[in-house]
Amino acid sequence: MSAAPIALAGEPRVDLAEARAHGLSTEEFAAIERILGRTPTFTELGVFSVMWSEHCSYKSSRKHLRMLPMSGPNVVGGPGENAGAIDVGDGWVAVFKIESHNHPSYVEPYQGAATGVGGILRDIFTMGARPIASMNSLKFGSFDHPRTRFLVGGVVGGVGGYGNCVGVPTVAGEVMFDAGYNGNILVNAFALGLARREDLQSARARGAGNPVLYVGSATGRDGIHGASLLASAEFDAESESKRPTVQVGDPFTEKLLIEACLEAMKTGAIVAIQDMGAAGLTSSSSEMAGRGGLGIELDLDRVPLREADLTPYEILLSESQERMLIVAERGREAELQAVFAKWDLHAAVIGHVTGDGRWRALYRGRVVADLPVGAISDDAPVYDRPACVPAASDALAAAAESAAQADAPAPAAALRALLGSPNVASKRWVYRQYDSIVQSNTIAGPGSDAAVLRIKDSRRGLALKVDSNPRACAIDPYIGAVATVCEAARNVACAGARPAGISNCLNYGNPERPEIMWQFIRGVEGLRDAAIALGTPVISGNVSFYNETEGRAIAPTPVIAMVGTFADVRLHLKQYFKIAGDAVMIVRSAAPSYAASEYAALFGAPPRPLAPIDLGRERRLVDGLVECAERRLIRSAHDVSEGGLAVALAEACFNPAGIMGVEVDAGDSGHDGEVLFGEGASTVVISAPLENIEVIHQIFDPLEVRRIGRVTTAARLTIGAAINEDLAALKQIYEMALPGRLNRP
């Protein structure tokens, strides 16, 4: 038995007050003392505070996440590793994951967003996959809020600055502006990589006596308590002071690290590898040991440092970026060190795997932490928090009922206003700052229903989309989550790909409030039911709680990243009309509604509940789109989402090769505003040669399939007598709406 760990001179005295300052509850501190049979040292307290934080331990969500479908015939790796993986054919696996970097991005938008991108990329290449694509979901406050423009500029700059420099294309994303995010923006980052199935790596340590290598950048003081005290607590008036807890990224070092790790993996000398992300060296070492049922001993004197006077507490809790931890085959350390030296990166042996199940840290020859591995890697408390329907919901509904509704505008005026809304308008100002074509895999990039990527030396391909619907989730968290999954699947299917797997980022308020917990549980249930119905397992994900400021929570915002597969990527579809004379058709699984729509947000509308979603019909719509694409029956497909049918028709006309026009028959759409501008599950606009109309009806039966008009060469959008607009003028509104607001004082 080793000597009891020592406390260092000058360290704070550990007591309940200090534990609570570290984010631990009274009961949790008592549990720690019970596990250890003593009071922890200050270093050990820091370790428990990060590993038992909400961000690292999932203590409020773990119980409920177990209901998600995580397996399937194409799933190669699921939750429990750095990222999930699915088989996409020809020996290739797609490795992907989405994570949040919300609070850091609000406190320091450029570095918060940049390090969010860097962290998710490391989760991908630790699996042995080369990152080939990034996406993001960004939620900002209203343009009336004085901080919004600053946050938009910083976040977009950080995403582009890191992704562009590291050489991974940003191929898709979503951006929303709503006053509900004034005090707590959301920055969710997704990455996907490709690997040969036999080259996948694990984060499970094995082999007592195997050496532990620290590789990458040196350790500094940035990011300490980024996981526990910043990401696992709601904002308050002092949040601005937390800027030092935000990590600082270096994308050029990340690029070297990608190449060095992928080269090192080819040696066969790596047993396990993990990113030093949230909680840094502490989490990576304890989690790898815990997965393997082993122990680990670290010599902190061997850790490469940027500053010589770092304490053990700081070394273990630092979240400095571009660092990895490797368990190597014994005797092959020098082989790996030579690879990292070639790329000018640190590669230091800082410890070894043990068979005693202990997590031990030494400093200047003395033990400063000695804990059971399981206590920090697996045995954080799991809470079954109270949940109840929000009592405020009835009051909110009553307030909405009594709110004065603005006079409904004429259809043409409503269309122009919707195209000028920042939530509907083109996001070109955002994505033009991202490199979307580096690596030359991108067939369809930002601005499409889904990104399309080829897999080189194969006919196969991938479609990617990220979606959310917080307005619907605010009305009904269950139906809203179902609708979000369905929309993501629909977007992938509109590109012609078959939805294959999901990664999710579940953004909610404070889980200690029963109404927030109820929202979360209902959201997970919706995600479960939709994923099962669509055959899309949830193979990775992230939960982000405490997204609120001074008691004001964001709307429930589950973000769904959907990956679809092509057997032949040459058959992919885009959203644009192409050939004059083609029939324009709609396929519907349900009637449109103003509920949770952009129209209602702009002009007001009588409040109403969300309609139930028939998941069988949703599956039929998705399968039909894929079949039509594979049989070359349709030339375009575009999901009807923000702004409704009229906006979708206009967007389908904005072909980059030349604006097309469309004439919609008066009798088919009529003048009903809800038909033109309503949203909800689910409508798709397709164009097809006239001779294919009958077989398209058969494929989608029993869904509603109607021919509503035809594609024209005249660049006008005509919908009966209700709308007759010049599409070049509409496109100008659509393209200039966002930059116009961002450039306004």
C-alpha positions in Angstrom: 0.0 0.0 0.0 1.4 3.4 -0.9 1.8 6.3 1.5 -1.2 8.6 2.0 -1.1 11.5 -0.5 0.4 14.7 0.8 -0.9 18.3 0.7 1.5 20.9 -0.6 2.5 24.0 1.3 0.3 27.0 0.5 -2.7 24.9 -0.8 -6.1 25.9 0.5 -7.5 23.8 3.4 -10.1 21.3 2.1 -13.5 21.5 3.8 -17.1 21.7 2.9 -16.9 25.4 1.9 -14.0 24.7 -0.4 -15.8 21.7 -1.9 -18.9 23.8 -2.6 -16.7 26.5 -4.2 -15.6 23.7 -6.6 -19.2 22.9 -7.6 -19.7 19.9 -5.3 -22.7 19.5 -3.2 -22.7 18.8 0.6 -23.8 15.2 -0.1 -21.2 14.7 -2.8 -18.4 15.9 -0.5 -19.6 13.5 2.2 -19.6 10.7 -0.4 -16.0 11.5 -1.4 -14.9 11.4 2.2 -16.7 8.1 2.7 -15.1 6.5 -0.4 -11.6 7.6 0.6 -12.0 7.1 4.4 -10.4 10.5 4.8 -10.6 14.1 3.6 -9.2 14.5 0.1 -6.1 16.6 -0.6 -6.6 19.9 -2.5 -5.3 18.2 -5.7 -7.8 15.3 -5.2 -10.6 17.7 -4.6 -9.9 19.3 -7.9 -9.9 15.9 -9.6 -13.3 15.0 -8.1 -14.7 18.4 -8.9 -14.0 18.0 -12.6 -14.8 14.3 -12.9 -18.0 14.6 -10.9 -19.1 17.7 -12.8 -22.2 17.6 -14.9 -20.1 18.1 -18.1 -17.9 15.1 -17.5 -20.1 12.7 -15.5 -23.6 13.1 -17.0 -24.9 12.6 -13.5 -28.3 14.1 -14.3 -28.8 12.6 -17.7 -27.1 9.2 -17.7 -30.2 7.3 -16.4 -32.3 8.7 -19.3 -29.8 8.4 -22.1 -29.9 4.6 -21.6 -33.3 4.6 -23.4 -31.7 5.6 -26.7 -31.2 3.0 -29.5 -27.4 2.8 -29.7 -26.9 -0.4 -31.8 -27.7 -1.6 -35.2 -26.3 -3.8 -38.1 -24.2 -0.9 -39.4 -22.9 0.3 -36.0 -19.2 -0.4 -35.5 -18.6 1.7 -32.4 -21.0 3.5 -30.2 -21.1 5.5 -26.9 -18.2 4.8 -24.6 -15.4 5.6 -27.1 -14.2 9.0 -28.2 -16.8 9.0 -31.0 -19.3 6.7 -32.7 -18.7 4.8 -36.0 -20.9 3.3 -38.7 -20.0 1.0 -41.6 -20.6 2.8 -44.9 -19.5 0.1 -47.2 -16.4 -1.0 -49.1 -14.5 -1.4 -45.9 -15.0 2.3 -44.9 -16.4 3.5 -41.6 -17.6 7.0 -40.8 -16.7 8.2 -37.4 -18.6 11.2 -36.1 -19.7 13.2 -33.0 -21.2 16.5 -32.0 -20.4 18.4 -28.8 -21.2 21.7 -27.1 -18.9 24.7 -26.4 -21.7 27.0 -25.3 -20.5 28.8 -22.2 -16.9 29.2 -23.3 -18.1 30.8 -26.6 -20.3 33.3 -24.7 -17.5 34.3 -22.4 -14.8 34.5 -25.2 -16.4 33.9 -28.5 -13.4 33.5 -30.8 -11.4 31.0 -28.7 -14.6 29.3 -27.3 -15.7 28.4 -30.9 -12.2 27.7 -32.1 -11.4 25.2 -29.3 -14.8 23.6 -29.8 -13.8 22.8 -33.3 -10.4 21.6 -32.2 -11.8 19.4 -29.5 -14.3 17.6 -31.7 -11.7 17.0 -34.4 -9.4 15.3 -31.8 -12.3 13.0 -30.8 -12.4 11.9 -34.5 -8.7 11.3 -35.2 -8.2 9.5 -31.9 -10.4 6.8 -33.4 -8.0 6.4 -36.2 -10.1 8.3 -38.7 -8.9 11.3 -40.8 -11.3 14.2 -40.3 -12.9 15.2 -43.6 -15.8 17.4 -42.6 -17.2 19.7 -39.9 -20.6 21.2 -39.3 -22.0 23.5 -36.6 -25.2 24.6 -35.0 -25.1 28.2 -33.8 -27.8 30.0 -31.7 -27.5 33.7 -31.1 -29.7 36.3 -29.4 -31.9 39.0 -31.0 -30.2 41.7 -33.1 -31.8 44.1 -30.6 -29.3 42.8 -28.0 -26.1 44.9 -27.8 -23.9 41.8 -27.6 -25.2 39.8 -30.5 -23.1 41.3 -33.3 -19.9 40.9 -31.2 -20.8 37.2 -30.5 -21.6 36.4 -34.1 -18.4 37.9 -35.4 -16.3 36.2 -32.8 -17.9 32.7 -33.1 -17.9 32.7 -36.9 -14.3 33.9 -36.9 -13.3 31.2 -34.4 -15.0 28.4 -36.4 -13.5 29.6 -39.7 -10.1 30.5 -38.2 -9.6 27.1 -36.7 -11.2 24.9 -39.3 -9.6 26.7 -42.3 -6.1 26.5 -40.8 -6.3 22.9 -39.8 -7.5 22.0 -43.3 -10.9 20.4 -42.5 -13.8 21.8 -44.5 -16.9 23.2 -42.9 -19.6 21.8 -45.1 -22.9 22.5 -43.4 -24.6 24.1 -40.4 -27.5 26.1 -39.1 -27.8 29.6 -37.6 -30.7 31.0 -35.6 -31.4 34.3 -33.9 -33.8 34.5 -31.0 -34.1 36.6 -27.9 -34.2 33.4 -25.8 -30.4 33.1 -26.5 -29.5 36.7 -25.5 -27.9 35.5 -22.3 -26.7 32.1 -23.4 -25.7 31.4 -26.9 -25.2 27.8 -28.2 -22.2 26.7 -30.2 -22.4 23.0 -31.1 -19.5 21.6 -33.2 -19.7 18.4 -35.3 -16.9 16.5 -37.1 -16.8 13.4 -39.2 -13.8 11.3 -40.3 -13.2 8.3 -42.5 -11.2 5.2 -41.6 -10.7 1.7 -42.8 -12.6 -0.6 -40.4 -9.5 -2.5 -39.4 -7.7 0.7 -38.5 -10.1 1.9 -35.8 -8.5 2.7 -32.5 -9.7 2.3 -28.9 -9.6 4.4 -25.8 -9.5 1.3 -23.5 -6.2 0.8 -21.7 -4.7 -2.7 -21.4 -1.5 -4.3 -20.2 -0.2 -3.6 -16.8 3.3 -2.1 -17.1 2.6 -0.5 -20.5 3.9 3.0 -20.7 1.8 6.1 -20.9 2.9 8.8 -23.3 1.9 12.5 -23.3 2.0 13.9 -26.8 1.3 17.3 -28.4 1.5 20.8 -27.0 2.9 21.7 -23.6 0.6 22.3 -20.6 -0.3 25.8 -19.4 -2.9 27.4 -17.2 -5.6 27.9 -19.8 -8.9 26.2 -19.4 -8.6 25.2 -15.7 -12.1 24.4 -14.5 -13.6 24.9 -17.9 -15.5 21.7 -17.5 -16.6 21.9 -13.9 -17.2 25.6 -13.0 -17.9 27.1 -16.4 -19.7 24.4 -18.4 -21.5 22.9 -15.4 -23.1 26.0 -13.9 -25.6 28.6 -15.1 -24.4 32.1 -15.9 -24.7 35.0 -13.5 -23.6 38.6 -13.4 -20.0 37.5 -12.8 -19.7 35.3 -15.8 -17.6 37.8 -17.7 -14.8 37.2 -15.1 -14.6 33.6 -16.2 -12.7 34.4 -19.4 -9.4 32.7 -18.0 -11.2 29.4 -17.9 -11.6 29.4 -21.7 -9.0 27.3 -23.6 -6.8 28.8 -26.3 -6.3 26.9 -29.5 -3.5 26.6 -32.1 -4.8 25.0 -35.3 -1.4 24.7 -36.8 -0.3 22.5 -34.0 -3.6 20.5 -34.3 -2.7 19.8 -38.0 0.7 18.5 -37.0 -1.0 16.4 -34.3 -3.5 14.9 -36.7 -0.7 13.8 -39.1 1.6 12.5 -36.3 -1.2 10.5 -34.6 -2.4 8.9 -37.8 1.2 8.0 -38.7 1.9 6.7 -35.2 -1.2 4.5 -35.4 0.2 2.8 -38.5 3.1 1.5 -36.4 0.8 -0.8 -34.4 2.5 0.4 -31.2 -0.5 2.2 -29.8 -2.7 0.3 -27.3 -5.1 3.1 -26.5 -5.4 6.8 -27.2 -7.6 9.6 -26.0 -7.9 13.3 -26.4 -7.1 15.5 -23.3 -10.4 17.4 -23.6 -12.6 18.5 -20.7 -10.7 17.9 -17.5 -7.5 17.4 -19.5 -4.9 14.9 -18.2 -7.3 13.8 -15.3 -10.1 12.6 -17.5 -8.1 11.1 -20.3 -5.9 9.0 -17.9 -8.7 7.9 -15.5 -11.2 7.1 -18.3 -8.7 5.0 -20.3 -7.8 3.1 -17.2 -11.4 2.7 -16.1 -12.5 1.3 -19.4 -9.8 -1.3 -19.2 -10.5 -2.2 -15.5 -6.9 -1.2 -14.7 -5.0 1.5 -12.7 -2.6 4.2 -13.8 0.3 6.0 -12.3 1.4 9.5 -13.5 4.7 11.3 -12.8 3.8 14.9 -13.1 7.4 16.0 -13.1 7.7 14.5 -16.7 4.7 16.5 -18.1 5.9 19.1 -20.7 5.0 22.5 -19.2 4.7 26.0 -20.7 5.3 27.5 -17.2 7.7 25.9 -14.8 5.8 26.7 -11.6 2.6 24.9 -12.3 1.2 23.0 -9.3 -0.1 19.4 -9.5 -3.6 20.7 -9.3 -3.0 23.0 -12.3 -1.2 20.3 -14.3 -4.0 17.8 -13.8 -6.9 20.2 -14.4 -5.5 22.2 -17.3 -7.5 22.1 -20.5 -4.6 23.3 -22.7 -5.4 22.3 -26.3 -3.8 20.0 -28.8 -2.8 17.3 -26.3 -3.3 13.5 -26.4 -2.6 10.6 -24.0 -1.4 7.3 -25.4 -0.9 3.9 -23.8 1.9 2.2 -25.8 3.2 -1.3 -26.2 6.0 -1.8 -23.7 9.4 -1.4 -25.3 8.1 0.6 -28.3 8.1 4.0 -26.7 11.1 5.2 -28.7 9.4 4.2 -32.0 6.5 6.4 -31.2 8.6 9.3 -29.9 10.5 9.3 -33.2 7.2 9.8 -35.1 6.2 12.8 -32.9 9.7 14.3 -33.0 9.4 14.3 -36.8 6.4 16.5 -36.4 8.0 18.7 -33.8 5.7 17.6 -31.0 6.3 16.6 -27.5 6.2 12.9 -26.7 7.1 12.2 -23.1 6.7 9.0 -21.1 4.8 10.3 -18.0 3.7 7.1 -16.4 2.5 3.5 -16.8 -0.6 1.3 -16.5 -0.9 -0.6 -13.3 -3.0 -3.6 -12.2 -4.1 -2.2 -8.9 -7.1 -0.2 -10.0 -5.7 3.0 -8.5 -5.3 6.4 -10.1 -2.1 7.8 -8.7 -0.2 11.1 -9.3 3.3 11.8 -8.2 5.0 15.2 -7.9 8.6 15.7 -7.0 8.8 12.1 -5.9 5.8 12.2 -3.5 2.2 11.0 -4.0 -0.2 13.9 -4.3 -3.3 11.9 -5.3 -4.2 8.3 -4.8 -7.8 7.4 -5.7 -9.8 4.4 -6.8 -10.0 4.6 -10.6 -13.7 3.7 -10.5 -14.5 6.5 -8.1 -13.6 9.1 -10.7 -14.2 7.3 -14.0 -17.5 5.5 -13.4 -18.9 6.1 -10.0 -19.9 9.7 -10.0 -23.4 10.0 -8.5 -26.3 9.3 -10.8 -29.3 11.4 -10.1 -32.9 10.6 -10.8 -34.0 14.3 -10.6 -37.6 15.3 -10.0 -39.5 16.2 -13.2 -42.8 17.9 -13.7 -44.8 19.7 -16.4 -43.9 23.4 -16.2 -46.6 25.2 -14.2 -45.9 28.3 -16.3 -47.0 26.7 -19.5 -50.7 27.4 -18.9 -49.9 31.0 -18.0 -47.8 31.4 -21.1 -50.6 30.0 -23.3 -53.0 32.4 -21.7 -50.7 35.3 -22.3 -50.3 34.2 -25.9 -54.1 34.0 -26.4 -54.5 37.5 -25.1 -51.6 39.0 -27.0 -52.7 41.3 -29.8 -52.1 39.7 -33.2 -50.8 42.0 -35.9 -52.9 42.3 -39.1 -51.9 39.6 -41.5 -49.9 41.0 -44.3 -50.7 40.3 -48.0 -49.0 37.1 -49.2 -46.4 38.9 -51.3 -45.5 41.2 -48.4 -45.3 38.2 -46.0 -43.0 36.4 -48.5 -40.6 39.3 -48.7 -40.6 39.8 -45.0 -39.8 36.1 -44.4 -37.0 36.0 -47.0 -35.6 39.0 -45.1 -35.8 37.4 -41.7 -32.3 36.4 -40.5 -33.6 32.9 -39.6 -34.8 32.3 -43.2 -32.4 34.4 -45.2 -29.2 33.1 -46.8 -26.4 32.4 -44.4 -23.8 33.1 -47.1 -22.2 35.8 -44.9 -21.4 33.1 -42.4 -20.3 30.2 -44.6 -18.3 32.2 -47.0 -15.8 32.6 -44.2 -15.4 28.8 -44.0 -13.3 26.7 -46.4 -15.9 24.2 -47.5 -13.9 22.5 -50.3 -10.5 21.7 -48.9 -9.6 18.0 -49.3 -11.7 18.0 -52.5 -14.4 15.6 -51.2 -17.2 18.2 -51.1 -19.9 17.7 -53.8 -22.5 19.9 -52.2 -21.6 22.3 -49.5 -23.2 25.0 -47.3 -26.6 26.3 -48.5 -28.0 23.0 -49.6 -30.5 20.8 -47.8 -27.6 18.6 -46.8 -23.9 18.5 -47.5 -22.7 15.7 -49.9 -19.3 14.2 -49.7 -17.7 11.6 -52.0 -15.5 8.8 -50.7 -12.5 8.8 -52.9 -11.7 5.6 -54.8 -15.3 4.5 -54.3 -18.7 5.2 -55.7 -20.0 5.6 -52.2 -20.7 8.9 -50.5 -22.1 10.6 -47.4 -24.8 13.3 -46.7 -24.6 15.4 -43.6 -27.1 17.7 -41.9 -27.6 19.3 -38.5 -31.0 20.5 -37.4 -32.9 21.9 -34.4 -36.3 23.3 -33.7 -36.4 25.1 -30.3 -39.7 26.9 -31.0 -41.4 23.5 -31.5 -39.6 22.0 -28.5 -40.7 25.0 -26.3 -44.4 24.2 -27.1 -44.0 20.4 -26.8 -40.6 18.9 -26.0 -41.5 15.5 -27.2 -43.1 16.3 -30.5 -40.5 19.0 -31.1 -37.7 16.4 -30.7 -39.5 14.0 -33.0 -39.9 16.8 -35.5 -36.2 17.7 -35.3 -35.1 14.1 -36.0 -37.5 13.8 -38.9 -36.3 17.1 -40.4 -32.7 16.0 -40.3 -33.6 12.7 -41.9 -35.7 14.4 -44.5 -32.9 16.8 -45.4 -30.5 13.9 -45.9 -33.1 12.1 -48.0 -33.7 15.2 -50.1 -30.0 14.8 -51.1 -30.8 11.2 -52.1 -29.0 9.6 -49.2 -30.4 7.0 -46.8 -30.3 8.2 -43.2 -27.9 5.9 -41.3 -26.9 7.3 -37.9 -27.3 10.2 -35.4 -25.2 12.2 -33.1 -27.0 14.5 -30.8 -26.2 17.6 -28.7 -29.0 18.1 -26.1 -29.0 21.7 -24.9 -31.2 22.5 -21.9 -31.4 24.7 -18.8 -30.7 23.8 -15.1 -31.6 20.1 -14.5 -32.1 20.8 -10.8 -35.4 22.5 -11.8 -38.1 19.9 -12.3 -39.7 21.6 -15.3 -36.3 21.6 -17.1 -35.8 17.9 -16.3 -39.3 17.2 -17.6 -38.4 18.9 -20.9 -35.2 16.9 -21.1 -36.8 13.5 -20.4 -39.6 14.2 -23.0 -36.9 15.3 -25.5 -34.9 12.1 -25.0 -38.1 10.1 -25.4 -38.9 11.9 -28.7 -35.4 11.3 -29.9 -35.6 7.6 -29.0 -39.0 7.0 -30.7 -38.0 8.9 -33.9 -34.6 7.2 -34.2 -36.2 3.7 -33.8 -38.8 4.5 -36.4 -36.3 5.8 -38.9 -33.7 3.1 -38.3 -31.1 5.6 -37.3 -29.1 4.6 -34.1 -27.8 7.3 -31.8 -24.1 6.4 -31.8 -22.6 9.4 -30.1 -23.6 12.7 -28.4 -23.4 15.2 -25.7 -25.6 16.8 -23.0 -25.3 20.5 -22.2 -27.2 21.5 -19.1 -27.2 24.8 -17.2 -27.9 26.9 -20.4 -29.4 29.8 -18.6 -28.6 33.2 -17.1 -29.9 34.3 -13.7 -32.8 31.8 -13.9 -33.8 32.4 -17.5 -33.3 29.2 -19.4 -33.1 28.7 -23.1 -35.8 26.9 -24.9 -35.2 23.2 -25.1 -32.8 22.8 -28.0 -31.9 19.2 -28.9 -29.6 19.4 -31.9 -29.6 16.4 -34.3 -26.7 15.6 -36.6 -27.8 13.1 -39.2 -25.4 11.1 -41.5 -26.8 9.4 -44.5 -25.1 7.1 -47.0 -25.1 6.7 -50.8 -24.4 3.5 -52.6 -23.7 5.7 -55.6 -23.0 9.3 -54.8 -23.4 10.2 -58.5 -27.1 10.0 -57.9 -27.2 12.8 -55.4 -29.8 15.5 -55.6 -29.8 19.3 -55.0 -32.6 21.6 -54.1 -32.7 23.7 -57.3 -35.1 23.5 -60.2 -33.2 22.8 -63.4 -35.3 22.1 -66.4 -38.2 24.4 -67.7 -41.4 22.4 -68.2 -40.7 20.0 -65.3 -43.6 19.3 -63.0 -43.4 20.9 -59.6 -44.9 18.6 -56.9 -45.4 18.5 -53.2 -45.3 15.4 -51.1 -46.8 15.7 -47.6 -47.1 13.5 -44.6 -49.2 16.1 -42.6 -50.9 19.5 -43.1 -48.8 22.6 -42.5 -49.4 24.8 -39.4 -48.5 28.2 -38.1 -47.5 26.6 -34.8 -43.8 27.3 -34.0 -43.4 28.9 -37.4 -41.2 31.8 -38.5 -44.4 33.4 -39.8 -45.9 33.3 -36.3 -42.8 34.8 -34.8 -42.9 37.7 -37.2 -46.6 38.4 -37.5 -48.3 36.6 -34.6 -50.7 33.8 -35.0 -53.4 32.2 -32.9 -51.5 29.8 -30.5 -52.1 26.1 -31.0 -50.5 22.8 -30.0 -48.3 20.9 -32.3 -50.0 18.2 -34.3 -49.0 14.6 -33.5 -46.4 13.1 -35.9 -47.1 9.8 -37.6 -43.6 8.3 -37.7 -44.7 5.6 -40.1 -45.6 8.3 -42.7 -42.4 10.0 -42.0 -40.5 6.8 -42.8 -42.5 6.4 -46.0 -41.5 10.0 -47.1 -37.8 9.4 -46.4 -37.8 6.0 -48.1 -39.7 7.4 -51.1 -37.2 10.2 -51.6 -34.3 7.8 -51.6 -36.0 5.5 -54.0 -36.9 8.3 -56.4 -33.3 9.5 -56.3 -31.8 6.1 -56.9 -34.2 5.5 -59.8 -33.5 9.0 -61.3 -37.2 9.8 -61.2 -36.8 13.4 -59.8 -34.4 16.2 -60.6 -34.6 18.1 -57.3 -35.9 17.9 -53.8 -36.2 20.6 -51.2 -37.5 20.3 -47.6 -40.2 22.8 -46.6 -39.0 24.3 -43.3 -38.5 27.9 -42.0 -40.9 30.2 -43.9 -43.1 27.4 -45.4 -44.0 26.4 -48.9 -43.7 29.9 -50.5 -40.2 30.3 -49.2 -39.2 26.8 -50.3 -40.4 27.4 -53.8 -38.4 30.7 -54.0 -35.3 28.9 -52.7 -35.7 26.1 -55.2 -35.6 28.8 -57.9 -32.3 30.4 -56.7 -30.2 28.0 -58.8 -26.6 29.2 -58.8 -26.3 28.3 -62.5 -29.1 30.7 -63.3 -32.4 31.7 -61.6 -35.3 29.6 -62.7 -39.0 30.4 -62.3 -42.1 28.6 -61.1 -45.8 28.9 -61.8 -48.1 27.4 -59.2 -51.7 26.8 -60.1 -54.2 28.9 -58.1 -56.5 26.0 -57.4 -53.8 23.8 -55.8 -52.4 26.1 -53.2 -55.1 28.7 -53.0 -54.7 31.9 -51.0 -54.6 30.2 -47.6 -51.7 31.8 -45.7 -51.2 28.7 -43.6 -50.7 26.6 -46.7 -48.2 29.1 -48.1 -46.3 29.9 -44.8 -47.1 27.1 -42.3 -44.5 24.7 -41.2 -44.4 21.4 -39.4 -44.0 17.8 -40.4 -43.6 17.3 -43.3 -43.6 18.6 -46.9 -41.1 18.3 -49.6 -41.1 20.2 -53.0 -39.8 18.1 -55.9 -39.4 18.6 -59.6 -39.6 15.8 -62.1 -40.2 15.1 -65.8 -43.9 14.9 -66.6 -43.6 11.2 -67.7 -42.5 10.2 -64.1 -45.5 11.7 -62.3 -47.5 8.4 -62.1 -44.7 6.3 -60.8 -43.9 9.0 -58.2 -47.5 8.8 -57.0 -47.1 5.0 -56.6 -43.8 5.2 -54.7 -45.1 7.7 -52.1 -48.6 6.2 -51.6 -50.4 6.7 -49.2 -48.9 10.1 -48.7 -50.4 13.2 -50.2 -48.7 13.8 -53.6 -49.8 16.7 -55.8 -48.6 18.4 -58.9 -48.9 22.1 -58.1 -47.2 23.8 -61.0 -44.3 23.8 -63.4 -40.8 25.1 -63.7 -40.3 28.1 -66.1 -37.5 30.0 -67.6 -39.1 33.4 -66.7 -37.5 34.3 -63.3 -40.8 34.9 -61.6 -42.5 33.2 -58.7 -46.2 33.0 -59.4 -48.7 31.5 -57.0 -52.2 32.0 -58.4 -53.3 35.6 -57.9 -51.7 35.8 -54.4 -48.0 36.1 -55.4 -46.4 37.3 -58.6 -42.8 38.4 -57.7 -39.6 39.0 -59.6 -37.2 36.3 -58.3 -34.0 38.4 -58.8 -35.5 41.0 -56.4 -36.5 38.3 -54.0 -33.0 36.8 -54.1 -31.5 40.2 -53.4 -33.6 40.4 -50.2 -32.6 36.9 -49.3 -28.9 37.4 -49.8 -28.6 40.8 -48.2 -30.8 40.4 -45.1 -28.1 39.0 -42.8 -25.1 41.2 -43.8 -27.5 44.2 -43.7 -28.3 43.5 -40.0 -24.7 42.7 -39.0 -23.4 45.9 -40.6 -26.1 48.1 -38.9 -24.9 50.1 -35.9 
